[in-house]
Amino acid sequence: MIIPAIEPSRRLWEDTLPGGAHGSFIMRRGQTLRLTDLEGGANLSALFIHHDEKTERYNMADTLKAQHTFHLTRGYVCYSDMGRVLCSITADTVGWHDTVCGVSDAALVREKYGEARYQTHRNTMHRNGRDSLLVELEKWGLGKRDLVANVNFFSKVTVAEDGRLAFQPGHSPAGGLVDLRFEMNTLVAFSSCPHPLDPSPVYAPKPVKLTAFRGDPPGDDDYCRNFRPENRRGFENTERLYR
């Protein structure tokens, strides 16, 4: 699909998350965040937490079963564990985003890529997704118990006939875009470390550009609202919170 350029008057801020880095910030209800895979082959692990009540956070199981899916793309929404919609995928040129594989940890990265510590490698050190997300959660008074299942944007994982999960290399092209419209005030935590199933023997995480802008409120004919029957109820639950 063709995604229109962002009008300058709507733009709020823009930044680039380097490969193997992490970050966190607040997205307000009514704002949209555009994710851009700058070089192709990126992986962006994301956590979504209700900023105003941090015990409410993204629920992978409810998101998948309510929308009868295994992956995310345009039309799907990210549900909280309270049956509300944290954010909606309003545009997507990539077409498939992993929801079930979680993130890498220190042991996996060390075994797959070897040791590369900050003392010797500085900013090219080998980071892992789990520790990266924990660092960001700690900034907001959260910790290990708040590290729930995440979304891996730009990564595609399918199920082989024997039941094994199969990572699809080269899935996301350079310039691949995803727009996330936030329906709640949401704490967002990102890690751009490699996907845990990425078969590449080389530690080479890719950068992702983040562009925040003011979006349009979802009307009654909104594509995400009507994409699945349960989504209408999810939007109603969300809107009731803000009335």
C-alpha positions as CSV (number, residue, x, y, z in Angstrom):
1,M,0.0,0.0,0.0
2,I,1.0,3.6,-0.5
3,I,1.4,5.5,2.7
4,P,1.0,9.3,2.4
5,A,3.8,11.6,3.6
6,I,3.3,13.3,6.9
7,E,2.1,16.9,6.7
8,P,4.7,19.2,8.3
9,S,2.0,20.8,10.5
10,R,1.2,17.4,12.1
11,R,4.8,16.4,12.8
12,L,5.8,16.3,16.5
13,W,9.3,14.8,16.6
14,E,11.6,12.4,14.8
15,D,14.6,10.3,15.9
16,T,16.6,7.2,14.8
17,L,17.1,4.2,17.0
18,P,20.4,2.7,16.1
19,G,20.7,-1.0,15.6
20,G,21.2,-2.8,18.9
21,A,19.9,0.1,20.9
22,H,16.9,0.7,23.1
23,G,14.6,3.6,24.1
24,S,11.3,4.5,25.8
25,F,8.8,7.4,25.7
26,I,5.2,8.3,26.0
27,M,2.8,8.4,23.1
28,R,-0.5,10.3,23.8
29,R,-4.0,9.3,22.8
30,G,-4.5,10.6,19.2
31,Q,-0.9,10.5,18.2
32,T,0.6,8.2,15.6
33,L,4.1,6.8,15.5
34,R,5.6,5.8,12.1
35,L,8.3,3.1,12.2
36,T,10.7,3.0,9.2
37,D,13.1,0.2,8.5
38,L,15.9,2.3,7.1
39,E,18.2,-0.4,5.7
40,G,16.0,-3.5,5.5
41,G,16.1,-6.5,7.8
42,A,15.4,-4.6,11.0
43,N,13.8,-6.1,14.1
44,L,12.0,-3.8,16.6
45,S,10.8,-5.4,19.8
46,A,8.1,-3.4,21.5
47,L,6.3,-3.3,24.8
48,F,3.1,-1.2,25.3
49,I,2.0,-0.2,28.8
50,H,-0.9,2.1,29.9
51,H,1.0,5.2,31.1
52,D,-1.8,6.3,33.5
53,E,-2.1,2.8,35.1
54,K,1.0,0.8,34.6
55,T,-0.5,-2.5,35.8
56,E,-2.4,-2.5,32.5
57,R,-0.2,-3.6,29.6
58,Y,-0.2,-5.3,26.2
59,N,-1.7,-8.8,26.3
60,M,-0.4,-11.0,23.5
61,A,-3.0,-13.8,24.1
62,D,-6.0,-11.5,24.0
63,T,-4.7,-9.7,21.0
64,L,-4.3,-12.9,19.0
65,K,-7.5,-14.7,20.0
66,A,-9.8,-11.7,19.8
67,Q,-8.7,-11.1,16.2
68,H,-8.1,-14.8,15.1
69,T,-4.5,-14.2,14.1
70,F,-0.9,-15.3,14.6
71,H,0.7,-12.2,13.3
72,L,0.0,-8.4,13.1
73,T,-0.5,-6.1,10.1
74,R,-2.8,-3.3,9.0
75,G,-6.2,-3.4,10.6
76,Y,-5.1,-5.3,13.7
77,V,-5.0,-3.6,17.1
78,C,-2.9,-4.3,20.3
79,Y,-5.2,-5.1,23.2
80,S,-4.4,-4.5,26.9
81,D,-5.3,-7.0,29.5
82,M,-8.3,-4.9,30.4
83,G,-9.9,-5.4,26.9
84,R,-8.9,-1.9,25.7
85,V,-7.0,-0.9,22.6
86,L,-3.6,0.5,23.3
87,C,-2.7,1.1,19.6
88,S,-3.9,0.3,16.1
89,I,-1.9,-0.5,13.0
90,T,-3.3,1.9,10.5
91,A,-0.7,1.5,7.8
92,D,1.8,-1.2,6.9
93,T,4.0,-1.9,3.8
94,V,5.7,-4.9,5.4
95,G,2.6,-7.1,5.9
96,W,3.7,-9.4,8.8
97,H,5.0,-8.7,12.3
98,D,5.9,-11.5,14.8
99,T,3.9,-11.8,18.0
100,V,5.1,-15.0,19.7
101,C,8.9,-15.3,19.7
102,G,9.8,-12.9,22.5
103,V,13.3,-11.4,22.7
104,S,16.9,-12.6,22.9
105,D,18.7,-12.8,26.2
106,A,22.4,-12.5,27.2
107,A,23.1,-16.3,27.0
108,L,21.6,-16.6,23.5
109,V,23.5,-13.6,22.1
110,R,26.8,-14.8,23.7
111,E,26.4,-18.3,22.2
112,K,25.3,-17.1,18.7
113,Y,27.6,-14.0,18.3
114,G,30.3,-14.3,20.8
115,E,31.4,-11.8,23.5
116,A,31.6,-8.1,22.8
117,R,31.6,-6.0,25.9
118,Y,31.4,-2.2,26.3
119,Q,34.9,-2.0,27.8
120,T,36.4,-3.1,24.4
121,H,33.7,-2.5,21.8
122,R,32.0,0.7,23.2
123,N,28.8,1.4,21.3
124,T,29.2,-1.7,19.1
125,M,28.9,-4.0,22.1
126,H,26.6,-6.9,21.8
127,R,23.3,-6.1,23.5
128,N,20.3,-8.4,23.9
129,G,16.6,-7.7,23.8
130,R,15.7,-8.8,27.3
131,D,18.3,-6.7,29.1
132,S,17.6,-3.7,26.8
133,L,13.9,-3.7,27.6
134,L,14.6,-4.1,31.3
135,V,16.8,-1.0,31.3
136,E,14.0,1.0,29.8
137,L,11.4,-0.4,32.2
138,E,13.6,0.5,35.1
139,K,13.5,4.2,34.0
140,W,9.7,4.2,34.7
141,G,9.8,2.3,38.0
142,L,9.0,-1.0,36.5
143,G,11.0,-4.3,36.5
144,K,11.2,-8.0,35.6
145,R,7.5,-8.7,36.5
146,D,6.5,-6.1,33.9
147,L,8.4,-7.8,31.1
148,V,5.5,-9.4,29.3
149,A,5.2,-10.8,25.8
150,N,6.2,-8.3,23.1
151,V,5.7,-7.6,19.4
152,N,8.6,-7.9,17.0
153,F,8.0,-5.4,14.2
154,F,9.5,-6.1,10.8
155,S,10.1,-9.8,11.6
156,K,8.2,-12.7,10.1
157,V,8.1,-16.1,11.7
158,T,6.0,-18.9,10.3
159,V,5.2,-22.5,11.4
160,A,6.7,-25.3,9.4
161,E,4.8,-28.6,8.8
162,D,6.7,-30.3,11.7
163,G,5.5,-27.5,14.1
164,R,8.9,-25.7,14.3
165,L,9.0,-21.9,14.1
166,A,10.8,-20.7,11.0
167,F,12.3,-17.2,10.7
168,Q,12.0,-15.6,7.3
169,P,15.2,-13.7,6.4
170,G,15.0,-10.6,4.2
171,H,11.3,-10.1,5.0
172,S,11.3,-6.4,5.7
173,P,12.7,-4.2,2.8
174,A,14.6,-1.0,3.2
175,G,12.0,1.8,3.6
176,G,9.4,-0.5,5.1
177,L,6.8,1.5,7.1
178,V,4.4,0.8,9.9
179,D,2.0,3.4,11.4
180,L,0.8,2.9,15.0
181,R,-2.1,5.1,16.1
182,F,-2.3,5.3,19.9
183,E,-5.8,5.0,21.4
184,M,-4.5,5.4,25.0
185,N,-1.7,7.3,26.7
186,T,0.9,4.6,26.3
187,L,4.4,4.0,27.6
188,V,6.4,2.5,24.7
189,A,9.6,0.6,25.2
190,F,11.7,-0.5,22.2
191,S,14.8,-2.7,21.5
192,S,16.4,-2.9,18.1
193,C,18.4,-6.0,18.9
194,P,18.3,-9.0,16.5
195,H,15.3,-11.3,16.6
196,P,16.0,-14.4,18.7
197,L,15.4,-16.7,15.8
198,D,17.5,-14.7,13.2
199,P,19.8,-17.3,11.7
200,S,22.5,-14.9,10.7
201,P,25.8,-15.7,12.5
202,V,26.8,-12.0,12.3
203,Y,25.7,-9.5,14.9
204,A,24.4,-6.7,12.6
205,P,21.2,-5.1,14.0
206,K,19.6,-2.5,11.8
207,P,18.4,1.1,12.6
208,V,14.8,2.2,12.8
209,K,13.5,5.7,12.3
210,L,10.8,6.9,14.6
211,T,8.5,9.7,13.6
212,A,5.6,10.9,15.8
213,F,2.8,13.0,14.4
214,R,-0.8,14.1,15.2
215,G,-3.3,11.7,13.6
216,D,-7.0,11.8,13.0
217,P,-9.4,10.3,15.6
218,P,-11.0,6.9,14.5
219,G,-14.5,7.5,13.3
220,D,-17.3,5.0,13.2
221,D,-16.1,3.8,9.8
222,D,-12.5,3.4,10.9
223,Y,-10.8,0.4,9.2
224,C,-9.2,-0.9,12.4
225,R,-12.5,-0.5,14.4
226,N,-14.3,-2.6,11.9
227,F,-11.5,-5.1,10.9
228,R,-12.7,-7.7,13.4
229,P,-16.1,-7.9,15.2
230,E,-14.4,-7.8,18.6
231,N,-12.5,-4.6,17.8
232,R,-15.7,-2.5,18.0
233,R,-16.1,-3.6,21.6
234,G,-12.4,-2.9,22.3
235,F,-12.8,0.7,20.9
236,E,-15.9,1.2,23.0
237,N,-14.2,0.1,26.1
238,T,-11.3,2.4,25.4
239,E,-13.5,5.4,24.6
240,R,-15.5,4.9,27.7
241,L,-12.3,5.4,29.8
242,Y,-11.7,8.8,28.3
243,R,-15.3,10.2,28.5
